[in-house]
């Protein structure tokens, strides 16, 4: 009842202020309780296709599970995450976006021809390979195409098998990763050569496959060659000086032009007879002719003697020679290495000699010579090509190694997890206390004081000296009363003094 009387004694402005303060306290308490009771959200799934994401959200709504969508991720209360995952997996959610050998489960052997079964088989094979490629870290999407040759069963040979893999990755795949994908696809398809598998990135072009060396840019060739040589030289040196005590820098200059040169070289000292021709001519001539008689026709040749005769012989020879010739056609493709420059810096502090000693210079030259021979042999440098090598021994600056950060303890883990929620609860508690003790209590106190003031006014009427001060200190009340009503206080004191004078006179 006293509370109701106190509220009735407040003015309209005080009542509105009190109502707002009470509402603020209730809201602050509500938020504080929700923040303390609300379970933290945990990741359920991320990176799903929009269609499969919709299926998961629909199932969460049916089960009455609270969820939040942040970009491509779905978050649910951490306390329900594991149970929801098992329940969704039981219902086959989320469904695989790529289907593999399960395609063959729907194939009916009585109504499917061999061509239809072969098509379903290769689709299943492509789906299984796509799933494996999607498991590679960094690969966001992939698709496999197998060029299956549908040849006749009576043919002894057919066209070679080919395949292509199109993928999108967040980071550029290295040459070894692309080669690994080639071998994986080739081993899954019988008769497929890994070199015939093309790995294609729509943003970065051809990563591996037929003629990839021809299509590779000269800058990429130089970068790859430099990296391989640096790693090779560094492995050789660290076996002697230890890890971290050698620095290697390799610069590779490559040709960026395409040239084709044709030349023919004749050797005059290498004559070879190709054809030899001989021609012999004989001519006979004589004096005046004798008469023809019976004696000249007899076998004994007893004919009469005639005039003198002569014979002329002529011999000619023609020889055709071939000269040895050499024909060369040289084609220079972009990316051919023209020059290699290698710079090596070694930490002399780990080599086991004093650089300030008298005999340090010969020992240093000997070590440098040994390292140069090792690098020249290991890196395959050629002086004819103009390759250069520089080896220097210098002390390395010591780098302060930071101490390993220990694993967070229980207190740090709890602080990290519940710090912000605890801070939020403390701030809301402070707000509640401020509103309660700074607004509500003063308003109620003013209401009680007003009620007591009304009681005083009725008690001090006509010079009555009875004060109803059951709950208020009389001294404090008189002080405040004299300050607020000085005239009435003076009149009251005057009446008291008059009464005292009358009492003295009567005595």
Secondary structure, DSSP 4 states (H G I P E B T S, - for coil): -HHHHHHHHS-HHHHHHHHHHHHHHHHHHHHHHHHHHSPPEEEEEES--HHHHHHHHHHHHHHT--EEEETTEEEEEGGGHHHHHHHHHHTT-SPPSS--GGGGGG--TTT--HHHHHHHHHHHHHHHHHHHHHTSTTEEEEEEEEE-----TT-S--PPPEEEEEEEESSPPPHHHHHHHHHHHHHHSTT--GGGEEEEETTTEEEESTTHHHHS-HHHHHHHHHHHHHHHHHHHHHHHH-TTSEEEEEEEEE----EEEEEEEEEEEEEEEEEEEEEEEEEEEESPPPPP-TGGGSTT--PPP---EEEEEEEEEEEEEEEEEEEEEEEEPTT-EEEEEEEEEEEGGGTTS-TTSTTHHHHHHHHHHHHHHHHHHHHT--TTTT-EEEEEEEPPPP-PPPPPPPPP-HHHHHHHHHHHHHHHHHHHHHHHHHHIIIIIHHHHHHHHHHHHHHHHHHHS-TT------SSS-HHHHHHHHHHH-HHHHHHHHHHHHHHHHHHHHH-
